[in-house]
Amino acid sequence: MKIADIRATTVTVPLEAPLLHGNGAHWGRFVRTIVEVETDNGLVGLGEMGGGGQSAEQAFRALRPYLAGHDPFQLEALRFKIANPTAALYGDRTQLHAAIEFACLDLIGQHLGVPVYDLLGGKLRDSVPFAAYLFFRYPASGVTEVRTPEQLVAHARALKAEHGFTVHKLKGGVFPPGYELDCYRALAAALPGDRLRYDPNAVLSLGDGIRFGQAIADLDNDYLEDPVFGLEGLRQVRDRISVPLATNTVVVNAEQLAANVLRRAADVILLDTTLWGGIRACLRAAVVCETFQLGMAVHSSGELGVQLATMLHLGAVLPGLSYAADAHYHHLADDVITGGKLKYAGGRIDVPDGPGLGVRLDPGKVARYAELYRELGGYPYDRDPGRPGWYPLVPNERWADPATELGPLT
């Protein structure tokens, strides 16, 4: 079995509403690049990467002659071919490698007739728990805004009733920290027995990060995620609060993980199959985390069903998976895989049992959302559509005013 062709298609899939965060907003859609790696025996393996457009499609096309004839079983050679850690790389090839590795694992599983989790040591759980991902958001067709504590609580209760979540993550950094603290405590009061986590995208000042962490110490917290920027900032916060700290921003490779082990800044490492460069990179990191008693969770980077499948296979095999996974998935209006969106039940999603990743593309939906991308184009990365002239500072001192509308969508 040898690689014969690589195809990449950029799609944009609508979200239910624009979602606000500390660096601006996810607009009303996610842009992703779907990758298909075809072999000389006719199998097609699937991969996925965040973002996209002409540059991403060209990057994958450029890999086609380079990887032609490569055996998908040769995964370690693939890593050095695409993302050699000793080479002088111009640009980050980590996500390119992740997408191709996803597809190769999918191909190997199909070729052998086994799920990817069997290639990774066998599954330890049949389903993976997920947290509700709560955002302050703009109103949209059929969807109410989330701006006040009351609206946030109503949204969390609705998601819990629909999907069974018992863990709730608030994406913050939008409004002043004191106001978001009131919102967070309102969630705790409204959902007794459930666990909470807060992520302001590293935009708080050191003082605000410490104050927030101290102010939630009495609640049932999973962790405080990236309250401030950088490993040194996290260390300063960690020294002064009792709530565990998590990161997905400053520990995303082996060298950063080593730095965190030598002088701990984060207690929980959020493993992202794309940002770390593939499922296997996450598994290597998990061994280190287990050795040094670091907590682990599976992180979301705005995935569609292909990458979600990689997250599920990773979550299925991690013995030290100590927290529910993140996922933007319940905010999506649709997906590009056959059968539509994967279903939540009891706050969990079943791990696909079919050969390879266990998901296949719906060609009609791929074509529809590729056309939608061509129609709408890209979008200014993370810019807030209601505040087009706004940009974040670190630490952020340009908070939205919770007492007023953020502005009309443009």
MARKOLLO-122680 format. One line per 8 residues: number of its first residue (from 1); for each residue x, y negated, z of N, C-alpha, C. Coordinates in steps of 0.001 Angstrom, whole numbers, plus 500000, padded with zeros to 6 digits. Layout:
NUM> X:Y:Z:X:Y:Z:X:Y:Z  ...
end
This chain:
1> 500860:501197:500000:500000:500000:500000:500892:498759:500000  500762:497947:498967:501577:496740:498829:500674:495532:498548  501110:494374:498999:500349:493142:498731:500421:492822:497248  499255:492600:496659:499170:492285:495232:498678:490868:494975  497877:490314:495893:497300:488993:495647:496946:488349:496981  496982:487031:497007:496547:486247:498172:495658:485127:497672  494466:485032:498241:493517:483972:497864:493126:483189:499119  492950:481886:498961:492552:481031:500082:491423:480123:499643
9> 490402:480024:500472:489231:479209:500161:488902:478353:501376  488865:477045:501176:488492:476141:502263:486984:475989:502304  486432:476146:503492:484984:476008:503685:484733:474993:504793  483555:474411:504779:483126:473589:505910:481756:474090:506346  481654:474467:507614:480426:475051:508161:479845:474088:509181  478558:473760:509075:477969:472744:509958:477940:473176:511429  478127:472180:512287:477848:472311:513709:476435:471810:513969  475896:472180:515123:474562:471689:515467:474566:470179:515667
17> 475694:469611:516134:475781:468171:516394:477248:467792:516503  477601:466499:516282:478977:466056:516537:479306:466165:518022  480486:466716:518325:480887:467006:519694:482033:466088:520097  481879:465388:521207:482874:464414:521658:483940:465076:522525  485169:464562:522433:486238:465025:523305:487225:463892:523535  488264:464160:524304:489154:463106:524752:489970:462460:523657  490043:463064:522495:490785:462488:521371:489878:461994:520258  488575:461968:520511:487642:461496:519502:486422:462383:519419
25> 486338:463185:518356:485149:464021:518176:485411:465117:517153  484759:466254:517354:484537:467183:516252:483323:466638:515505  483488:466312:514248:482358:465818:513474:481322:466932:513331  480336:466720:512540:479236:467671:512462:479533:468925:511691  480818:469293:511569:481174:470504:510832:482603:470898:511184  482915:472150:511010:484286:472629:511132:484820:472940:509738  486052:472568:509492:486740:472892:508241:487734:474013:508530  487611:475117:507811:488473:476282:508003:488916:476807:506636
33> 490031:477483:506609:490505:478131:505387:490414:479643:505567  489650:480280:504693:489484:481727:504705:490504:482335:503749  491243:483328:504230:492319:483947:503458:491949:485391:503152  492167:485802:501909:491955:487182:501488:493271:487708:500920  493776:488788:501506:494992:489441:501031:494586:490776:500415  494826:490904:499125:494441:492125:498407:495663:492980:498153  495487:494310:498269:496593:495229:498045:496400:495995:496741  497440:496713:496352:497399:497422:495071:496471:498630:495089
41> 495952:498998:496248:494971:500084:496295:493546:499561:496417  493368:498231:496241:492034:497646:496169:491440:497179:497479  492144:497346:498598:491632:496845:499875:491846:495342:499987  490978:494681:500754:491088:493248:500980:491060:492994:502483  492121:492390:503000:492195:492023:504408:491884:490554:504584  491274:490202:505715:490793:488845:505951:491619:488124:507005  491844:486833:506763:492484:485946:507723:491760:484617:507749  492127:483782:508683:491472:482474:508829:492447:481503:509472
49> 492362:480232:509055:493211:479190:509613:492398:477922:509791  492707:477162:510828:492016:475901:511052:492398:474855:510021  491465:473928:509752:491719:472901:508755:491684:473483:507360  492270:472764:506415:492275:473313:505063:492358:472239:504013  491781:472553:502866:491851:471652:501734:492920:472075:500762  493243:471172:499873:494155:471500:498782:495529:471913:499302  496024:471235:500336:497368:471546:500833:497429:472949:501419  496405:473342:502185:496403:474686:502761:496279:475744:501675
57> 495400:475517:500721:495234:476489:499649:496523:476615:498836  497211:475496:498623:498476:475547:497891:499536:476304:498680  499536:476123:500005:500521:476827:500833:500335:478334:500727  499100:478794:500757:498872:480232:500637:499174:480722:499221  498851:479903:498214:499199:480296:496841:500711:480435:496692  501457:479546:497387:502922:479615:497297:503463:480883:497934  502724:481449:498883:503162:482694:499511:502929:483914:498626  502043:483775:497626:501657:484937:496823:502853:485588:496131
65> 503671:484875:495361:504819:485550:494739:505869:485969:495765  505958:485244:496854:506948:485541:497888:506625:486850:498610  505316:487097:498837:504906:488295:499567:504448:489439:498665  504424:489219:497370:504022:490288:496455:504923:491508:496645  504279:492658:496816:505023:493887:497026:505347:494180:498481  504992:493256:499383:505262:493503:500812:504293:494544:501349  504813:495452:502165:504005:496480:502809:503328:495870:504038  501984:495840:504105:501311:495243:505257:501669:495879:506592
73> 502141:497134:506583:502566:497773:507830:503818:497116:508408  504593:496438:507569:505859:495846:508021:505597:494470:508636  504985:494485:509826:504524:493240:510445:505674:492406:511006  506692:493052:511545:507804:492283:512100:508609:491632:510978  508807:492340:509885:509473:491728:508734:508647:490564:508195  507316:490708:508223:506436:489624:507779:506665:488365:508613  506788:488540:509933:507008:487384:510812:508279:486648:510423  509338:487389:510157:510589:486721:509812:510555:486153:508390
81> 509774:486750:507524:509648:486191:506179:508960:484829:506190  507935:484690:507025:507120:483460:506992:507551:482460:508059  507809:482933:509271:508038:482017:510391:509290:482413:511156  510398:482544:510454:511669:482915:511071:512032:481906:512154  512113:482333:513414:512362:481361:514481:513756:480756:514455  514678:481336:513704:516039:480802:513646:516260:479901:512432  515262:479791:511560:515442:479005:510333:515104:477546:510581  515660:476675:509761:515322:475253:509807:514044:475051:509006
89> 512918:475059:509708:511631:475009:509026:511174:473567:508855  510649:473274:507701:510042:471981:507450:508525:472165:507517  507948:471760:508640:506533:471997:508848:506320:473253:509679  505137:473384:510212:504813:474487:511102:504200:475624:510297  504908:476749:510237:504409:477904:509501:503695:478900:510408  503568:478557:511677:502992:479494:512643:501590:479900:512253  500743:478914:511904:499353:479236:511579:499249:479970:510246  500132:479663:509304:500147:480426:508052:500437:481897:508338
97> 501437:482124:509180:501775:483498:509522:500617:484188:510224  499955:483479:511143:498833:484087:511865:497764:484578:510904  497395:483737:509936:496335:484114:509001:496718:485339:508180  497984:485403:507734:498428:486562:506954:498517:487799:507844  498971:487627:509099:499029:488786:509994:497633:489326:510279  496658:488432:510495:495272:488892:510673:494888:489821:509520  495174:489334:508300:494771:490086:507114:495510:491415:507023  496801:491434:507393:497563:492684:507329:497047:493691:508350
105> 496737:493238:509565:496158:494154:510549:494805:494689:510065  494038:493807:509432:492760:494237:508860:492989:495306:507790  493992:495103:506946:494310:496075:505896:494767:497411:506483  495636:497361:507485:496122:498596:508098:494968:499380:508706  494084:498659:509424:492928:499324:510019:492023:499958:508983  491774:499239:507888:490941:499811:506825:491616:501022:506195  492923:500909:505962:493667:501990:505319:493628:503259:506170  493724:503099:507493:493741:504254:508404:492352:504633:508900
113> 491367:503770:508641:490015:504037:509097:489822:503828:510589  490559:502870:511194:490455:502626:512636:490303:501120:512884  489683:500735:514005:489598:499311:514347:490972:498764:514732  491128:497448:514612:492398:496807:514965:492770:497085:516413  491777:497130:517309:492137:497364:518712:492856:498687:518911  492610:499685:518062:493333:500948:518172:494793:500798:517734  495061:499840:516865:496435:499564:516468:497197:498841:517564  496473:498259:518511:497078:497442:519566:497129:498160:520902
121> 496823:499457:520918:496905:500215:522145:495590:500761:522647  494488:500423:521980:493189:500936:522390:492450:499969:523279  491141:499889:523105:490362:498902:523846:490128:499345:525285  490152:498376:526183:489870:498574:527596:488461:498137:527957  487830:497387:527058:486458:496913:527294:485721:496872:525967  484441:497147:526010:483626:497186:524793:483130:495808:524374  483149:494852:525298:482713:493492:524991:483592:492526:525765  483634:491293:525308:484492:490275:525905:483610:489174:526474
129> 483841:488770:527732:483037:487683:528311:483459:486324:527765  482493:485429:527628:482746:484087:527122:482156:483041:528051  482762:481868:528032:482249:480713:528765:481404:479858:527841  480371:479247:528393:479658:478213:527652:480592:477018:527491  480677:476502:526288:481540:475349:526011:480636:474125:525929  480713:473275:526945:479816:472130:527069:480515:470859:526614  479879:470142:525713:480408:468875:525200:479390:467759:525441  479885:466564:525689:479060:465395:525451:478904:465285:523936
137> 477706:464970:523477:477489:465038:522033:476489:463989:521573  476573:463695:520301:475599:462826:519656:474314:463606:519347  473193:462915:519268:471982:463603:518818:472078:463929:517337  471376:464954:516934:471306:465340:515526:469923:465912:515281  469668:466309:514069:468355:466829:513712:468002:468032:514593  466985:467880:515408:466536:468956:516275:467388:469180:517505  468399:468332:517743:469321:468502:518864:469394:467191:519633  469201:467246:520935:469240:466049:521760:470680:465672:522093
145> 470879:464407:522450:472195:463977:522892:472518:464595:524256  473814:464619:524585:474260:464964:525933:475181:463836:526380  474686:463023:527314:475442:461861:527777:475354:461691:529289  474214:462066:529874:473996:461879:531301:474170:463203:532046  474356:463150:533364:474412:464403:534131:473164:465257:533932  472007:464622:533869:470763:465356:533702:470711:466063:532356  471156:465388:531300:471179:466003:529974:472183:467151:529923  473316:466976:530578:474334:468022:530602:473816:469261:531322
153> 473182:469070:532456:472628:470196:533206:471563:470914:532378  470688:470153:531720:469649:470774:530898:470266:471592:529764  471320:471058:529150:471999:471772:528064:472628:473062:528578  473300:472991:529733:473940:474182:530293:472904:475242:530650  471784:474812:531220:470738:475771:531570:470146:476427:530327  470000:475650:529257:469454:476214:528023:470404:477249:527429  471704:476954:527433:472680:477914:526913:472731:479164:527780  472634:478986:529076:472634:480140:529980:471417:481024:529721
161> 470258:480386:529522:469038:481157:529258:469123:481891:527927  469735:481257:526928:469798:481860:525592:470872:482930:525488  472051:482672:526079:473203:483546:525847:473684:484298:527090  473219:483905:528268:473603:484618:529479:474913:484189:530103  475405:482987:529775:476690:482539:530312:476639:482398:531834  477711:482788:532486:477868:482550:533920:479131:481735:534218  479836:481338:533179:480992:480447:533275:480730:479271:532339  481089:478050:532784:480749:476854:532027:481965:475929:531984
169> 482389:475586:530779:483547:474713:530588:483079:473370:530049  483423:472294:530759:483068:470944:530321:484256:470312:529620  484059:469930:528377:485063:469177:527628:484903:467706:527992  485919:467151:528632:485840:465779:529124:486792:464845:528406  487189:463791:529118:488059:462770:528543:487323:461764:527694  485992:461764:527756:485171:460869:526928:484767:459635:527726  484210:459861:528912:483739:458806:529796:484735:458626:530941  484615:457560:531747:485545:457381:532878:485575:458611:533775
177> 486751:458933:534340:486876:460163:535129:485872:460274:536272  485566:459157:536938:484599:459217:538022:483220:459632:537550  482833:459166:536383:481534:459529:535819:481519:461017:535440  482597:461496:534821:482653:462912:534456:482727:463804:535691  483323:463290:536773:483295:464033:538025:481855:464203:538512  481046:463142:538416:479635:463257:538793:478922:464303:537934  479226:464317:536637:478613:465300:535734:479034:466718:536121  480300:466897:536413:480832:468212:536768:480206:468719:538059
185> 480103:467837:539042:479497:468246:540313:478001:468520:540135  477352:467813:539217:475947:468102:538934:475785:469505:538360  476710:469921:537505:476681:471291:536981:476809:472304:538114  477741:472058:539020:477957:472990:540126:476711:473107:540996  476056:471974:541232:474858:471992:542070:473705:472706:541379  473630:472571:540057:472510:473139:539311:472692:474615:538992  473945:475110:539066:474241:476487:538654:474988:477219:539768  474369:477354:540932:475060:478006:542053:475419:479451:541714
193> 476634:479823:542097:477111:481179:541807:477853:481304:540501  477705:480332:539603:478447:480335:538339:479795:479638:538536  480709:479941:537632:482048:479359:537721:482200:478241:536701  483123:477302:537010:483289:476093:536209:484742:475886:535834  484935:475181:534727:486265:474713:534336:486112:473383:533605  487153:472546:533663:487099:471190:533111:488343:470948:532276  488158:470369:531094:489261:470137:530160:489134:468751:529541  489939:467760:530011:489890:466422:529419:490913:466211:528307
201> 491436:467274:527724:492380:467166:526602:493636:466372:526950  494082:466456:528196:495369:465891:528626:495420:464372:528586  494259:463697:528622:494273:462238:528474:494150:461489:529797  494085:462188:530922:494019:461484:532204:495408:460984:532608  495418:459896:533364:496666:459469:533988:497025:460454:535083  498259:460413:535550:498679:461302:536620:497796:461099:537854  497532:459847:538204:496698:459568:539367:495287:460106:539209  494688:459890:538040:493330:460393:537803:493293:461915:537799
209> 494319:462533:537234:494363:463989:537224:494427:464556:538630  495240:463945:539480:495344:464401:540865:494031:464166:541600  493457:462965:541440:492203:462656:542136:491089:463596:541713  491006:463890:540409:489951:464779:539930:490144:466178:540519  491373:466683:540478:491636:468007:541009:491332:468117:542492  491661:467090:543239:491364:467104:544673:489865:467020:544934  489157:466285:544081:487725:466054:544300:486869:467268:543970  487407:468242:543226:486616:469431:542886:487074:470665:543653
217> 487958:470480:544624:488564:471616:545316:487536:472484:546030  486399:471913:546403:485388:472675:547141:484453:473461:546231  484594:473322:544902:483686:473975:543959:484241:475328:543506  483394:476100:542835:483780:477432:542363:484447:477293:540990  485696:476838:540985:486414:476537:539750:487183:477748:539244  487164:477939:537924:488144:478823:537303:489501:478142:537297  489540:476970:536675:490779:476220:536561:490488:474814:536047  491509:473977:536163:491516:472640:535580:492477:472701:534400
225> 491965:472444:533202:492752:472650:531978:493325:471348:531460  494642:471307:531317:495347:470171:530707:494796:468826:531169  494831:468551:532477:494346:467243:532915:495250:466104:532470  496555:466365:532372:497526:465354:531947:498425:465978:530890  499237:465135:530249:500047:465614:529138:501410:466108:529621  501837:467233:529079:503202:467695:529257:503403:468613:530440  504431:469451:530341:504740:470370:531418:505090:469624:532699  505859:468560:532608:506243:467830:533816:505032:467174:534460
233> 504117:466636:533641:502900:466079:534203:502074:467128:534916  501936:468314:534299:501194:469391:534947:501848:469805:536261  503184:469835:536281:503864:470199:537528:503548:469201:538635  503507:467926:538283:503211:466901:539288:501799:467067:539838  500849:467377:538965:499477:467594:539422:499407:468863:540258  500031:469932:539773:499959:471230:540461:500485:471145:541884  501497:470313:542118:502072:470174:543450:501109:469534:544443  500049:468889:543926:499203:468079:544795:497754:468549:544872
241> 497408:469631:544156:496033:470127:544194:496042:471631:544437  494876:472152:544810:494757:473587:545078:494082:474356:543951  493494:473651:542981:492801:474297:541859:493848:474808:540857  493729:476036:540356:494676:476511:539338:494660:475613:538097  495816:475454:537483:495939:474689:536250:496104:475633:535068  495486:475260:533942:495594:476035:532699:496071:475120:531584  496638:475734:530543:497054:474943:529382:496914:475743:528096  496561:475029:527043:496663:475568:525693:497468:474625:524810
249> 498017:473548:525408:498689:472529:524603:500205:472580:524707  500734:472915:525869:502179:472818:526066:502825:474162:526379  502052:475255:526332:502625:476604:526370:501965:477393:525253  502552:477304:524055:501996:477981:522887:503075:478744:522113  504218:478958:522759:505244:479790:522136:506129:480366:523239  507014:481260:522871:507805:481990:523851:508738:481072:524629  509333:480094:523960:510255:479197:524654:509530:478372:525714  508348:477878:525391:507578:477111:526367:507097:478004:527509
257> 506753:479250:527192:506354:480182:528236:507520:480435:529196  508722:480568:528657:509896:480751:529502:510097:479556:530429  509915:478358:529896:510060:477156:530724:509028:477138:531844  507827:477609:531542:506770:477640:532552:507039:478710:533608  507690:479798:533221:508046:480833:534186:509155:480331:535112  510151:479670:534540:511288:479215:535335:510905:478118:536322  509964:477262:535922:509488:476192:536807:508019:475980:536522  507192:476629:537301:505784:476765:536953:505065:475422:536928
265> 504326:475230:535834:503446:474080:535691:502006:474515:535540  501778:475601:534806:500431:476125:534575:500316:477513:535190  499157:477763:535791:498885:479061:536411:498173:480013:535462  497516:479449:534434:496728:480236:533487:497164:479856:532077  497525:480841:531282:497957:480619:529897:496799:480988:528976  496421:480060:528120:495300:480264:527202:495868:480718:525858  495641:481978:525553:496236:482613:524379:495338:482410:523167  495858:481735:522175:495122:481407:520954:495747:482177:519801
273> 494971:483019:519141:495540:483891:518106:496103:483105:516932  495615:481899:516705:496170:481055:515644:497376:480273:516132  497237:479541:517235:498307:478649:517686:499564:479409:518098  499385:480638:518604:500543:481426:518996:501164:482159:517802  500464:482185:516681:501036:482812:515489:500598:484237:515251  499451:484631:515804:498928:485966:515539:498563:486707:516803  497879:487833:516630:497471:488647:517771:498689:489236:518474  499657:489683:517715:500813:490351:518309:501638:489390:519153
281> 501735:488137:518732:502441:487143:519546:501731:486941:520882  500411:486942:520858:499641:486820:522097:499884:488017:523015  499985:489204:522426:500244:490392:523236:501634:490350:523868  502624:489857:523118:503967:489714:523704:503935:488724:524870  503207:487621:524679:503090:486643:525758:502358:487234:526955  501366:488078:526692:500579:488665:527776:501442:489544:528678  502420:490231:528116:503313:491057:528929:504086:490177:529913  504556:489031:529431:505271:488098:530305:504340:487557:531380
289> 503124:487188:530974:502152:486674:531938:501860:487705:533028  501691:488957:532619:501418:490015:533585:502594:490192:534541  503797:490130:534008:504992:490316:534823:505115:489235:535894  504821:487994:535520:505022:486870:536431:503715:486372:537056  502689:487215:536999:501419:486933:537673:500800:485603:537227  500824:485370:535934:500108:484248:535327:498754:484736:534841  497715:483952:535096:496409:484296:534570:496357:484126:533066  495385:484779:532428:495241:484716:530971:493783:484551:530589
297> 493561:483812:529531:492256:483762:528882:492483:483638:527380  491473:483964:526605:491542:483835:525144:490984:482463:524776  491770:481708:524033:491436:480318:523722:490755:480177:522372  489914:479169:522262:489183:478882:521023:489805:477712:520298  489948:477836:518977:490412:476699:518173:489402:476343:517082  488126:476574:517377:487082:476176:516430:486869:477187:515332  486806:478437:515693:486847:479548:514754:485504:479857:514098  485598:480473:512919:484478:481184:512315:484634:482673:512659
305> 483808:483510:512032:483726:484905:512437:484981:485721:512250  485831:485361:511278:487053:486141:511068:488000:485954:512242  488285:484699:512592:489171:484504:513739:488506:484958:515034  487187:484780:515153:486515:485287:516348:486755:486784:516504  486753:487513:515401:487034:488947:515470:488432:489206:516018  489416:488384:515627:490773:488566:516174:490780:488301:517676  490008:487326:518132:489906:487031:519559:489270:488195:520313  488275:488814:519706:487604:489937:520351:488520:491152:520456
313> 489275:491440:519399:490205:492563:519457:491312:492300:520477  491787:491053:520550:492775:490706:521575:492178:490880:522963  490991:490323:523184:490359:490435:524485:490063:491871:524885  489845:492720:523897:489521:494120:524194:490693:494882:524779  491925:494480:524436:493087:495289:524811:493922:494686:525930  493621:493471:526374:494439:492820:527391:494102:493365:528782  495017:494053:529437:494710:494542:530782:494601:493417:531799  495328:492330:531576:495343:491231:532537:494395:490099:532206
321> 493373:490371:531387:492421:489313:531025:491610:488944:532267  491919:487803:532866:491349:487469:534169:490276:486399:534113  490024:485854:532946:489023:484794:532805:488220:485006:531522  487004:484470:531498:486178:484507:530295:486847:483710:529179  486621:484135:527943:487194:483460:526781:486454:482159:526490  487157:481247:525835:486522:480059:525270:485953:480396:523900  484953:479648:523465:484523:479713:522063:483613:478541:521750  483936:477850:520655:483023:476842:520103:481856:477514:519369
329> 481893:478826:519287:481077:479571:518337:479591:479281:518464  479100:479097:519693:477655:478887:519853:477217:477515:519353  478175:476618:519040:477821:475317:518469:477665:475375:516946  478117:476459:516324:478021:476584:514867:476586:476851:514430  476208:476266:513311:474882:476525:512755:474853:477812:511932  476034:478295:511476:476061:479460:510596:477463:480038:510601  477678:481070:509805:478990:481703:509676:479109:482214:508247  480327:482663:507886:480574:483143:506520:480696:484660:506465
337> 480409:485353:507563:480518:486812:507569:479151:487441:507315  479166:488664:506817:477918:489364:506546:477154:489579:507849  475842:489465:507752:475007:489630:508933:474839:488385:509757  475508:487295:509385:475393:486053:510144:476250:486070:511396  475988:485140:512276:476807:484972:513473:476744:486208:514375  477884:486522:514975:477916:487565:515991:477090:487118:517197  476488:488079:517888:475509:487760:518921:476121:487841:520324  475683:486904:521165:475985:486971:522591:474916:487805:523284
345> 475310:488528:524328:474364:489233:525194:474977:489263:526586  474276:488683:527547:474812:488631:528897:476099:487853:528993  476247:486825:528149:477465:486022:528155:478660:486706:527530  478442:487779:526786:479521:488555:526183:479238:488783:524704  480285:489099:523936:480140:489500:522538:480800:490863:522375  480105:491786:521721:480654:493122:521495:481861:493062:520570  482836:493900:520847:484018:494019:519993:483638:494819:518751  483920:494317:517542:483561:495074:516335:484264:496432:516295
353> 483523:497467:515925:484049:498837:515913:484371:499347:514515  484095:498556:513475:484386:499014:512121:485876:499025:511842  486293:499627:510735:487709:499660:510385:488291:498252:510257  489539:498088:510668:490176:496779:510601:489560:495823:511598  489367:494596:511184:488752:493602:512060:487268:493876:512286  486657:494646:511383:485259:495012:511567:484275:493970:511097  484750:492940:510396:483853:491943:509794:484219:491794:508324  483227:491479:507500:483449:491257:506078:482818:489932:505692
361> 483264:489378:504583:482750:488089:504119:481429:488260:503387  480567:487263:503566:479355:487135:502765:479710:486227:501590  479878:486754:500377:480343:485928:499248:479452:484733:498984  478141:484897:499150:477236:483781:498915:477474:482644:499880  477708:482974:501149:477944:481915:502135:479313:481274:501959  480303:482069:501599:481611:481492:501314:481495:480483:500177  480785:480854:499123:480610:479952:497980:479833:478703:498380  478788:478887:499191:477959:477742:499612:478782:476749:500434
369> 479562:477259:501383:480285:476349:502266:481586:475858:501642  482090:476552:500633:483197:476002:499853:482697:474825:499014  481510:474958:498463:480915:473855:497709:480611:472676:498628  480143:472963:499841:479876:471879:500791:481161:471141:501132  482261:471877:501253:483545:471212:501492:483924:470318:500316  483749:470819:499097:484082:470000:497927:483191:468762:497858  481951:468898:498303:481012:467769:498286:481362:466728:499345  481672:467191:500573:481894:466261:501685:483357:465893:501862
377> 484251:466744:501378:485666:466497:501568:486076:466754:503003  487298:466334:503308:487776:466453:504679:487180:465356:505533  487746:465176:506718:487303:464099:507586:488509:463597:508359  488487:462319:508741:489619:461805:509526:489745:462617:510806  490866:463260:510993:491014:464236:512067:490704:463620:513427  489694:464182:514085:489336:463837:515450:488830:462406:515625  488585:461673:514547:488040:460330:514736:486584:460415:515165  486199:459503:516041:484847:459474:516586:483932:458780:515573
385> 482944:459479:515015:482109:458859:513974:481245:457720:514495  480996:457669:515800:480214:456579:516372:481049:455380:516763  482371:455567:516843:483301:454467:517156:484449:454520:516150  484191:454136:514916:485188:454359:513861:486479:453584:514058  486460:452489:514820:487682:451730:515048:488428:452145:516299  487927:453176:516998:488514:453595:518268:489600:454629:518053  490600:454590:518893:491597:455654:518917:492037:455842:520368  492484:457031:520736:492810:457308:522134:494186:456800:522523
393> 494360:456580:523789:495660:456312:524385:495960:457418:525390  497225:457644:525677:497602:458613:526708:498477:457885:527724  498026:457698:528983:496694:458082:529462:495608:457202:528851  494437:457775:528747:493346:457083:528073:492762:456008:528984  492750:454777:528502:492117:453680:529224:490960:453088:528420  490576:453760:527368:489534:453225:526476:488324:454145:526514  487754:454298:527709:486644:455220:527887:485379:454692:527239  484536:455592:526795:483202:455208:526344:482378:454759:527550
401> 481433:453881:527303:480550:453383:528357:479355:454317:528458  479198:455053:529572:478092:456013:529658:476728:455348:529735  476686:454062:530018:475399:453383:530164:474836:452915:528835  475620:453003:527775:475160:452514:526480:475345:453580:525433  474677:453388:524303:474900:454273:523160:476347:454100:522690  476931:455170:522189:478285:455099:521698:478379:454397:520354  477252:454225:519722:477251:453571:518421:476627:454464:517375  476126:453881:516291:475492:454689:515240:476520:455533:514514
409> 476120:456721:514079:477000:457554:513298:477227:456926:511924  478464:457019:511434:478782:456428:510135:479288:457510:509204
end
